[in-house]
Every structure is written in C-alpha cells, then in structure tokens.
C-alpha cells in the first residue's frame, strides 16, 4: 500500500467519533455545547503548541547554528501538533454542526404538540420514497414509512392556525393505502407526534392516521416520477425473479422484490446490487467517463461528463440520504481514476467523510454510511495489493476482477458483524460471479427506463436484455441460499467486530507482507504474531459461538408441562398433557415461533387457541401450516381473522368459534372457555379466556382482556384459585388487581418484547403480581421458559437464566 497519502484518515476518524459522540450525549443529559467546546479547545491548544515549538526551533537555530538534532525534534513536534490540529479542527467543524442542529431540533411549538399527544395536522415534505414498514401491532394493517421534513403544524396546543417550522426532521408513518406520493412530494396529514432519541436522525415520529392532501414534487424532481413508474410497470411484465430485480439494479427500486428473494440476496451478500449503492453510481460514472473518452474529450472534460451523468442519475433515483452518501463515495473512486493514481482516492475519501458528517452528523450512526466508507476504503487501499497476490495463481485480469469484491468484503466485514453476527461463506464467490452481470443489468435497465416514454419498443427491448443478467443474479442468490453452511456464527456486538478486525488485519499481514529474509527479524516476528492472532481470533469466536448453543441444547428440558415462547412483543404459550400439545396464540413472527417449537421439540400441535386477532397474537400462524389438528377462536372479524386462519385451514386444520361455556380435553387435561360472552364484538375484550385443569396444576390464559372485561368476567364467573396465569395484554397497566388477587397464582407468564416502546410490563402490573405473591416469568428477560409441575409448585428452566429448582 505504498504511495497512499493517509494524512486525512486521522481527521476523518476524529470527525466520525465526534459526530457519534455529539449525537449521543444529549440522551445522556450532557449539554450539547460540550463536544464542540472540547474539540475547539484541543485545536487551540495544538495551534499554540505548534507556534511555541516553531519559535523555539528558531531560537535554537540562532544559538546553536541549527543542529540537526534540534531541527529534527522541532520538525517532529511540528508534524505531531499539525496532525492534532487537523484532527481537532475536523472534530470541531462536525461538533459545531451537530450542536447547531441539536439546538434547532425541538422548536417549542412542535415539542408542545408532541407532549400533548393530541391530534395535529401537519404539512410535510417527503425526503424519501414511502416504503413498506411494520404492520400496526393492533390492527395488523400494513403501514408505510418515509423520512420527511415538517413544514407547518396546527393543533396539538399550537393554536388554531398553521405555524411554520423549519429543519425539523420526521420519521413519518403512513397508512398502507396512501399512494400517489414520492420523493419530494408535499403531504398534509393528520396524526400524533412523539419525540425520538437524539441519536435518531429524525427529531420526531409522526404517526399519521389520515392523508388529507398530496401535492406534487418540485419540477426538478417531478420529471423522474413517470420514468420510475413506467419502469416498474414494464418490468412487472418480464416475470420471474429477474423482473423483480431489474428496477432495483437499474434505479434502486426494490418495491417488487419479495421477502424470500431479499432473504436469498442477503445470504449471498448481494443486496448492495438491489439498492442504490456506490457500485451503481460507480457504474454510471465509469460509463460516462468511458463514452466521453471515446469522443476524444480530455481528462477534465471526461470528469465533468461523469459528474453530470451522476447528477442526473441521482435525480432519477431520488436524492435520498443513502443516495447522496453513495454518490459521494462514487466521486471518491472517480477521483482516484481521474488522477490516474490510486493514492488520490484516500484523501478524497477522508474529505468526503468529513464533509458528509459536517452536513449531517447523524451519518455517524448510519450503518449504510459505514459500509459505503469501508467498501470505498477497501477498493482504494486493498484491491491492487490483493490483485498482485492473486496474480500468482491466476491470470492477471481475473485476479484484478476477483480482488474487487474480496477487498470490499474484507473492509466491510467488521461492520457487517455488528449488523448480523455471521460470516457469509458464499459472499465473495457470489459477488465474483455476479460482477460481470451487474453492470449490464444496471446500464440496460437504465437505458430502458429512459427510452420507454419516447421509444417504448426499444425501451422494452433494453429491459429484456437487462432481465437476463438480473435473472442470473437471482439464480446465484437462490443457489447460495440452498447451499450448506451459508454462514459461520460469530460473536455479536463490538467484541465480535474487534475480533473481525484482528483476524482480517492478521490475515492481510500474512498475505501482503513479503516473506522474511534472513536478516529481517522484526518482520519474521510480526508474521509469527499474526499467525497467533489469526488463530486465536478465529478459534475463540467460533468456540464461543458454538459452545453456548451446544450447552443450551444439552441442558434444554425434555419433560415440561408449559413452555412460554420468546416471540418478541406478543404471546405464544405451549401446553403439553400426556403427549398432546396445545398452543395458545402464535405471536407476531413466524420465524421466532418456528424456533421456539424446535427448542421445545414440538412437531405437531393438536389444538391451537387464537384468543383474538391482533397481529402480535396471530401472525405466527404462517409457521403452522400442516402441523395443526384443530383451531379454537373467538368472534371472527373479517380480513384479519381470514388472514390468520388461511395457513391453518389450508394445512388441513378444522376451526371453531367458541365462547363462554365451551369445554374439551387435551390429553389428561380438561379445558373450559370462561370468556367471551355470546355476541361479543371482536377485539381485546373479546379474547378467549381458557381455564385449564390438569392432574398436577391449574392454569388460566387471559389473552388481552382489559380491566373492565376482567372485572366483568370476575363478577359473572366463579373463578377458582390457579397455579399459573398467563398475564393479560403483555403486562399493560389496564389490569384488575382484584382478579390477580383472587387467582393467587404462583407463576405469571408475561409475553413481552425487549425495549418494546409500550412500557410493558408496567410497574403497576408488576406490583399487582407482587401483592398476589405471583412470580413474573418474562420472555424479554428469560427468553424461552419451560415449567414442569412438581409437588408444591413448578420447576423453572429458562433460556437466558440458570435453571431454578423447586417452587418459584
């Protein structure tokens, strides 16, 4: 890596660290002015030191005739303080930008509206195209998510008229049927505001219940919307996975990529091809650079042409934050190419990082920004040295092509470990095989997009050309997904990322450093240390990753009566009696439910009870098709109930609506439905409440009943004392203390997700359980939990805690 000018990497690193710190400290209740003040103080101290050292060096030269030792010491001090000055200045610039943004982040009128939790009417500008978001946990209806900027606000304590605000970023949640809006469009919506953490790019979340009005995007963006819509419509007729990928490969539109295809692309480390990344931007700029060269233009004119093409492409794919980031990194690579020396890329990269962080300090916590920066650094610093090494075993051109995805993968892997603690096995081979196809699909798709409005037949022909390489990429992704051992488990979080850095650094030292000659003792020692570091950094995480699952598998109980599944913010509880199995609710996540069934050793379920139709209780039914004998449920509510029952009935299960008084058996146990009353309206308070009596214990499952329904049930039904209660509504505050006191259960199961945002379980509910001497077993704390009835209580095993013997 000789010849690279690395001087701006230090300032870039300090700017990044400062941006992260500046956007995080407000959540720690540290004043926002602290970070920039410290940064500029360090810069001032470095400048003063440099001036003093320079003056001292001048004095030494006058008195001692400028001795070499004094001059060298002065130059060393000057260089060191200059480096500190540059790093501190970059940190000061970014810190000041963050301080300014944080001070303007919460206008008084917006903060008052958010605190009131009242309905507001807001005029917003979309800063991203709306994309599918998480469905509502209550209704299960789809939602759209978009970044937006607040323009005017009325209601919620802000007065009767619309008040103008500025520079307030929003995380906007829209109804799933909101359409006609794209990047740059203006919307008038009604909804509720809530404040976001300081570390979030958005200052507030606006949960819109209604879109009142949709306005057009500005003219410089509006021309792109018909092009995007035309491409989506035309590619839909191409068919197959290739047709779904063409819009993504061409302009980053992934709206037609199915979840299973996206999962396959993730397994193969190919998702960067289906979104607007630095690779897309680099292809566009390289093509424009090449065409301008064919036209005989000089180097400067070729660079201008490439930048113009990049600007048009950014407008077409919409200049969202991720696109601006990707285009900035593409400019870095273009700079390296345009200067005909890779060394020019490193200062450009450092400058781009500092500039982007000064414009938007929240890039510091953006995983996409980190991946773009790391991939660019890998290409600039590692691709050529790796190509030289690979050229020892393969043709030079093939080595150069192979080195590109390999360098990018190595540089990005520590960040990828933070996102998902798995080392992909087939990422480099898949990217290598996809490399020739991606530029063809991107360019042909883009040409087709541009030509469809003026020459439809030619544009469609171009899209058909793009379909071929797109289908090849999809085939690679599907094939990688079917291969054995798609990923190697790795330790999570910062420790795993640091281990990845050590492993990659040691591997690069072994591969890129020249073999030690006879007199190069230091290099030989470094290579030996690299071997040790590489072995330890690989062996330790593999052992730590494989060990706990093996221990957990060996310690997992096989004799259990009740098993609470950790399915996030939702309910799913298994009950077993004489080998017959019942599942009460299915949770919000099919994959999490499937994992729980595997942990519990359950393949077949005799009876499923769906207490009500909220998504956090029934979405997991998708994992149960063909595995269920019968289904009991409360009053049907149309679309939601049909959607939940479809995989069950389609897999051969029978289903019956039940109400108070229904009875039946499960193995040696007897069950009785004690709620809802006949004619109940679907909803939380119409949850099926099940009283289960076994030879060893008694249990009651309360669904999501609220306090009023709990008291009504308590008054109308003779409820006996029980040994176990499934706590209602994930431990919300809407509970009847009298009910829990009368039940007097020894164990209370709470299905709840970690950091769920609803405050579940609430302190008031936990206090009620404590008063009733009921031990809370929470899925957010314990993970999967298994209970076995023993004389005097239950034995408890939990996934994340050591086993507890005896009665809890």
N, C-alpha and C positions, 0 to 999 in steps of 0.2 A: 504494500500500500504506500510505497514511496511516492513523493511528489504531491501529496494531498495537503492542501492548506487547511489545517484543522483549527485555526485560531478562533473561529466563530462558534465552534461547537460548545465551548465553555459558556459563553454568554447565552447561547440558545438554551442550554441546560438550566442556567440560573433563571432565565426568564420563565421557563416552564415550571420550575419549582415555585417561583414567586407567584405565578398565576394560580397554581393549585392551592397554595397557602392562602392567598388573598381571597379566593372564593370559598374557602373552607372556614376560616377563622370566625366569620360572623356567627356561624352556628355554634361556635364555642364561646360566644359572648365576649369576643375580643374586639376592641374598636377597629373600625375599618382603616383608620389612618396609620395604624401601627406598621403594617408591612411596607408601604411606600416610604414612610419616615426612616425606618431602619435601612432600607435599600439605598436611599439617597445619602444617608449618613455614612454608610460604608463607601459610597462613591466619593464623597467629600474627603474622607479620611485617606483613601487611596491617592487622590489627586494631591493632597497636601504632602503625603509621604513622598510621592514621586518628585514634587518640586523641591523638597528638602534634600533628597538624595542627589538630585541634579545639581543643586547649589553646592552641596558638599563635595561632589565629584570635581566641580570646577575649582574649588579651593585646594583640593589635593593636587590637581594638575599644576596649580600655580606654585605650591610649596615644594612638591617633590618631583617636579618635572614630569608628571603624568606617568607614574609607574604602571606597569602592565597589571599588577595585582589589584591596584586601586581602581583602575579603569574597568577591569573585568567585574569587580564587585559592584561598582556603580551600575554597569550595564545590566547585571543580573537583577539588582534591586529594581531598576527602572522597568525591566521587562516584566517582572513579577507584579509590581504595583500597577503597570499598564493593563495587565491581564485582569487584575482585580477590579480596576476602574471600569474596564469594558463590561465585565460581568455584572458589576453593581449598577452600571448605567442602564443596561438592558433590563435588569430586575426593577430598577426604579421606574422606567418607562411603562412596563407592564403593570407594576403595582399601582402606579398613578392612574392608569386606565381602569383597573379594577376598582379602585377607590371611587373614582368618578361615577362609574356605572352603578356601584352599590349605593351611593348616596342618592342617585336618581331612581332607584329601583322601586321604591314604595311611596308613590305620591299619596298624600293624606286622604284624598277622596277615594282612591282605589282601596287603600288599607281599611278605610271605614266600611266600604261595601263588603269586603271580604270578611271582616269581623262580624258584621251583622248577619251574614248567611242568608240575606234576603234575596229575592229575585231581582236581577238587574237586566237592563237592555244595553247591549254593547255593540258598537261598530268596530270591526276588526279587519285587518289586512292579513291574508294568508301568506306566511313566509315559507310554506312547504305545501306540496300537494297532499290532500287528505288521504290517509292510508287506513287500512283495517286495524282496529285496536281491539283490546279485550272487551268481550261482551259484558253487559251490565250484570253484576253478580246477583241482582234481584230479579230482573225480568228475563235475562238470557238473550235480550235483543242485541244485535250487532251494533257496534259504535265505530266511529271514525276518529282518528287522531291527526292533529296538524299543529305545527308551530305557527304562531300568529303574533301580531303586534296590535295592542289596544289603541284605538283612535279616539273614540268618545265613549262616555259612560253616563247612564242615567239610572235612577232608582237605587235601592240599597243604601239609603241615607245620604246620597249625593245630591239630593234636591230634585225638583221636578223636571228641569231642563237637562239637555245633554251637555256634559262638561268635557272639554277637550283635554286629553292627556298625551304624553309623548314618551317614546322609548320604553314602554312597558311591555315586556315580552310575556306571552301567554303559552301555556300548554292547553290547547283547545280540544275538547271532546265534543263530537257532534253526533246527532242521531244517524243511524246507519242508512237511512233513506235520503239523507241530504246529498243532493247531486248538483251538477252544473257549476261547481266551484273548482278552481285550480289555483296554482301558484299565482300570487299577485291579486287574486280576486278580493273584493271587499264584501263582507257579510255583516248583516245586522242579526244578532242572535239574542235570545233570552235564556238566562241560566243563573247559576250561582258561582261566585268566586271563592277560591280558597288559596291561602298563601303556600308557596313552595319553599323548600330549604334554600339557603344561599348558594349551596353547591350546584343547584339546578340552574340551567341556562334560563329557564322561564321563571319569572318572579311570582306568577300566579297560575293556577289552573282554573279554567272556565269550563264548567260542565254545562253545556248548552242543552236545554230541553227542547228548543224550537229554533229553527232558522226562519227569520221573518223576511229577509230580503237578501238577494245575491246580486252584487254589482260586478261589472266586467273588470278584467285586469287592465293595467295601462297598455297603451298601444305598442310599446316596445317589447311587450311580452305576449300580448293578445294574439299576435300572428302565429305563435307557436302552438296554441291550443288546438286548432283544426288539424295541424300536422300530427300532433300526438294522437288525437282521436282517430284520425284516418289510419295511422299505423296500427293502432290497437285493433280496429275493426278488420283491417285487411289480414293481419297476422292470425286473427281468430279463425279464418278460413283455411289456414295452412295445415292445421291439425297436428295432433301428437305433442310430445314434449318440445319438439323443435319449434312449433308455432308458438308455444308459451314462452320460450326463451328469446325469440327474435326481438321483441320490443325491449327486453332487458339488456341484451347485448348491444343493441343499437343506441338507445337513448335512456337506459336505466329504468324503464317502466316494468316493474315486477308484479303488477296487479294481477296478471293471469297465471303466475307461477303457483301451482298447487302446493299445499303443505308438504306432501310426500316428496315432490320433486325438490323443493327447497331443502328438505332434510337430507336428501341424497347429495345435493350440491355442497351442503355443509360438510358431510362426511368426506367428500373428495377434495375439500378445500378449494372449491371453485366458485363460491358465492361472490367473490370480488368481480367475476365476469358478468354477473347479472345485475349489477348496480353500477352507477357512475363512479368509477374509481380512477386513480391516477393512470391505470392501464388504458382505459377508454380515452382519456384526454391525451395520453402519450401517442396512441394510435392516430388520432385526428391530427395532432401537431406534426407527427412524423410524416404522415401522408401529404399534408400541405407543404412541408419542407421539401419533400421529395419532388412533388409536382412543380414547385417553384424552381427547383434545381433543373428539372428537365426543360423549363422555359428559359434557362440561361441566366437567371437572376443572380446577382451577387449575394454573398452570405448574409449581409444585413437585410436585404430585401426578402430573402427566404425566411429569416426570423420574423420579420414583420408579417409576412403572409401566414406563417404558422400561428402567430398570436391572433391575427384576425380570424382565422378558422376556429381557433379555440374559443374566442369570444362569441362567435355565432353558435357554436356547439353548446356552450354554457347557457345561452339564452334559450336554446331549443329544449334542453333537458331540465330547464329551470334552475336559476342560480340559488339553490338552497345552500345551507351552511356546508353540507357534505360535498356539494359540487364545487363550491368556492375553494374548499380545502384541497380537493383532488386536483383542480386546475392549477392551484399554486404549486403543488408538488410536481405536476407535469411541466410547469415552467422551469422548475429546477433542473429536471432531466434535459429539457430543451436547451437550457443554458450550457449544460455540460457538453451537449452535442455541438452547439453552435460555436463554442470556443475551441472546438477540436481538441479539448483536453479534459479528461475526467476530473482533474483537480479543481476545475471551476465549479463543479457541482456541489462540493462541500460548503464553501462559503455561501453559495446561493441557497442551499438547504438551511443553513443556520440563519441567514437573513429572513428567509420565508417563515421559519418558525417564530422568530422574534416579532415580525410584522403581523402575522396572523394572531398571535397571542396579545399583542398590543391593541389590535382591532377588537378582538373578542377573547377576553381572558378565560372564558368557560370552555375554550378548546382544550385547556389543560386536563379536563376530566372527561374528554370525549375519546372513547376507545377508537373510533374511526380515525380521528386525528393522529393518535399514537401509531396506529397501524400504517397510515399513509406515510408518516415521517420515517418510521422504521423501515418500511419497504423501500422508500427512496434512498435512505442511507445504505441499505444493503446493496441495492443496484449500483450505487455510485462507488462504494468502497470495496465490495466483495466480489462482484460479478467477474471482473477481469482477473484477479488473482485465482479465483476458483476455476475459471476457464483455462488458465495456464496449467493448473494441476490436472484437470480432467483431460487436457490435450495429450497427456502422456499415455492415455489408454483408449482414446477415440479420436476421430478426425477433428480438426481444429474448429470447423464451423459447427459441428454437432456439439462440441464442448462449449462453445460460446452460447448456443441456444439452451443447453442444459443448465448452464451456470446461472441463468437469469432467474428461473423460479426457485432454484436451490438457494441463491443468495437472499431472495425476498423471504422465503420460508424461514431461514435461519434468523434473519433480523427481526421478523415479526413474532417468532415463537414465544419469547417471554411474555409479550402482551397477550397472545392467544391463550397462554396458560392461565392468565388472570381471568379471562372470559370463560374458558372451559378447560378444566384441568385434564386434558387429554392430548397426547402427541399423535397427530394423524399419521398413519402408516403410508397411505397412498397419496398424500398431498402433492409431493414433488413429481412422482410419475404421472399422476393425472394432469397436473399443470403442464408438464412437458408434452404430453400427448395432445393437450388442448391448445397449446401455444400456436401451432400453425392455423388452427381453425378460428380462433377468437378474432384476429384482425379481419379476416374475410367476412365473418358474420357481422361484425361491427360496421365495416365500410359498406357492404352490400345492403344491410338493413338501413343505414343512414341514407344512402342514395335512394333506396326505395321510398323512404319516408318523405324525402324532399321532392321526388318526382311524382308521387301519387296524385297530387292536386292538378298537375299540368299534363302529365303523360301517364295516365292510370295503368295502361297495359305494360309500359316499360317499368313503372314503379313496382307493379306486382311481380314482374319477371325478376327484378332485383331481389325482392323479398323471397321468392322461391329459391334463388341462389343462396341467400342467407340461411334459409331453412336447412340446407344440407349440413354446413358446419355446426349450426345450432343443434341439430339432431345428434351429431357426433358427440358434442359436449354433453348432452343429456345422457347419451349411451354410456359415456365414461362415468358419469356420476352414478347412474343406476348400477353399473358393473362394480364400481368401488364399494357401493353400499352392500352388495351381496357377497363380497369377499370376506373371508375370515379375518378376525383380529383387525378391525378397521381403525382402532386407536389403542394406544398404550396408556393406561392410567398414570397420572402424575399428581404430586401433591398440589393442593389448591393455594390460592391467595399469594401474598408477597413472597413467602418462603419458597413456594414452587417456582415462581418467576425467577428468584435469585438463583435457585439451583439450575434452572434452564440456562441462565446467563453463564454460570460457571461451566456447565457441560459444553455449551457452544463455544465459549472462549477457549477452553482447553482443547477441544477438537480442532478449532481453527489454528491454534498454535502448533499442534502436531502436524497438520496437513500443510500449512503455508510456510512454516519456518524451515529454512534449509537444514539438511542433515548436518549434524555436528561434526566438524572436522576435528583433527587430533588435538589441536590447541584450544578449541572453543569450549572450555569447561562450563562457562556460565550458560551457554545455550544447551549443552547436554543436561545440566541440572534443571533448567527450565522445562525441557521436554520430559524429563522424569517426573517433575512436579505436575506437569499437565496430564500425564498418564494416570497418576494417582488421583488427581482432581476429577478427571473424566470418569474413572471407575467408581469413585465414591458418589459423585453427583448423579450417576445413573443407578447404581445399586441401592443407595439409600432411599430415593423416592419410589423406586419400583417395589422395594420391600415394604415401605410404609403404606404404599397404595394397596398392595396385595394382602398385607398382613391383617388389617382390621376387618375387611370383608370375610377373610377365612375364619378369623376368631369369632366374628358375629355369626357366621353361618354355623360354626360348630356349637356356639352357645345358644342358638335360637331354639326356643322350646318347641317340642312336637306335641306335648299334651297341654292343650289350652282349651278354655271354655269361651272366652270373649277376647276378641282381637280388635283394638282400635287402630285404624289405618291413618298414617300421616299423609294426607292428600292435599295439604295446604289449607286455605281458608274454606273449609267445607266439612261434611260429615260422611263417614263410611265406617261402619262397625260390623264385624263378623261375629256370629254366634254359632257354636257347634254343640250338638247334643246327639250322642250315640251315632257319630259319623255323619249325621245330617247337618247341613250348613245353611244358615240364613245370613243375608246381607241387608243391613238397614241403611239405606241411602248409598249413593255411588260416588259422591264427591264431584269436584269440578274438573278433574284431569284424568283422562283415560289411562295415560302412561303411569301416573302415580298409583292409580288403583290396580293396574296390572302388576306393578312392582310389589304392592302390598300382598296381593293374592299369592304371588310367587314366594314371598317371605313366609307367609302363613302356611304354605304347602297346599293351597286350595286350587283345584282344577275345575270342579263342578259345584254349582250353587243350587240347592234345592228350592229356596224361596228368597225372593228379593222384595223388600218393602220400601217403596218410594214414598216418603212421608208427605212431600209436596213437590212443586215443580220448579223451584228456584234452581238456577244453573249450578250453584255450589253444592247441590244435593243430587243432581241427575245427569250432568254432562258426562260423567264417567261411564254411563251405560254403554258407550261406544266400545268399551273393552270387554263387554259381557256377551256379545252375540254368540249364540250356540252353546253357551255354558250354563244356562239358567232353565229351571223347570217351570216355575210359576212366579207371577208378579202380583203383589197387592199394592193398591194405591188409593189415594183419596179422590175427591171430585176432579174430573178432567177439566182442563182449561183451554182446549183448542190447540193452537200451534205448538206451545211449549210441551204439553203432555204428549202430543203426537211425535214430536222430535225425539223425546226421551224414550218413548216406548218402541220406536221403529227398530233399533238394533236388537231389542229383546224379542219382540214378536217375530221379526224377520228370522231370528235364530231358532224359532220353534217354541218359545215360551208362551204359556197362557197368561191372561191378565184379568184381574177382577177389581172392581171398585168396592171398597169396604168402608164401613162406618162403625159407630159405637155398637157393640154387641156381637160383632163377628168373632168367631173362635176357630181354633185349629190346633194342630200339633206339629212339632218339629222333633223327630226322634223321640226321646223320652220327655221332652218339654211340652207344655201347653201354653198357647198364647191367646190373648184376648185383646180386641181393639176397644179402647175406652173413649176414644175421641177420633173423629169429629161427629157432631150431631147430624142427623139426616138433613139434607138440603143445604149443607154448608157451602158458602161461596169460596172458590179456590183461593188459596193464599196461605200465609204463615199460620194464621189462626185456625186453618182447616187441616193442619198437619195431622197425619195418622199417628196416634199415640198408642204404643204397644206395651201391654203388661205381659211379661214372660215369667212363667213359673217352671223351674226345673227341680229335680230331686235334691239339688245342693244349694241353690240360691234363687233369689227373685230379682228381677230387673224391670225397669221401665224406661222407655225411649220416648223423649218429649218432642222430637222434631224441632220446629222453630216457633213453638207457641209463645205468644207474648203474655204479659202479666194478666190482662183481663181474661184471656182464654184459659190460662192456668187456673185462675180463681174460679171461673165458671165450671171448669171440669172438676175442681176440688169439691165444689158445693153440690154438684149433680151426681158424683160418683163416689162410691165407698172405696177409697184408695188405701190399701194396706201399707205397712212399712216394707221397704225393699232393701236389698243389699247393694244394689248398683243402680245408678241413674245416669242416663245419657242427658247431659245438661242441655237445656233449650238454647237455640239461637247462638251457638258458639260462645256463650258466656256474656251476652249483651246485658245492658242494665235493665232491660224490660223483663223483670223476673218477679215471681211471687215468693217472698221469704217464707210465708206460711206454708206453701206447698213443699219446699225443700225441708222445712222443719218437720212436717208431718211424714214425709217419706223417710227421713232419718237414714239415708243410705250411707254405707261405709265408704263407697267409692263413687266419685262423679267423673264421668268421661267428658272431656271438652275437645271437640274437633275444631282446631283454630290454626290459622297460618301465622308464621313468624312475621312481625312488622306488617300486620295486615292493614293498617291505616284506619281501622274502625275502633281501635282501643279495646278489642276483645282479647282475653276475657277482662271484664271491667272489675275494678276494685270492689264495687258494691256486691257483685255476684260472688266473688271470692270470699268476701266477708260473710255472706249468707251461708255458703258452704261450710265455712269455718264454724259458724254458730251451730250448724246442724251436725258438726263433727264428721263432715264428709271430706275425704281426701281427694283433691283435684288431680286428675291424671290428664295432662295437656299434651296434645300432639305436637305443638310448636316447641315444647321443651324436651319431650321424651321420644319423639318420633313414633314409630310403630310401638304399640304396647300390648302385651298379652297378659291375661289374667286367668288363673286356674283356681277354682273354688276348693278350699281346704276347710277343715273344721275351724270355725271361729272367724273366717274371713276369706281373703284371697291371697295367693302368691302373685307377685307382680314382676314381670320382665319387661324391660323397655330397651329400645334400640340404642338410645344415647346414654342411658344411665346403667350403672351396675345393677344386677338383679337384686330384688328386695325380698327376703324371705319372710314368711309369717303374714299375719293380718295387717294391712295398712291402717 
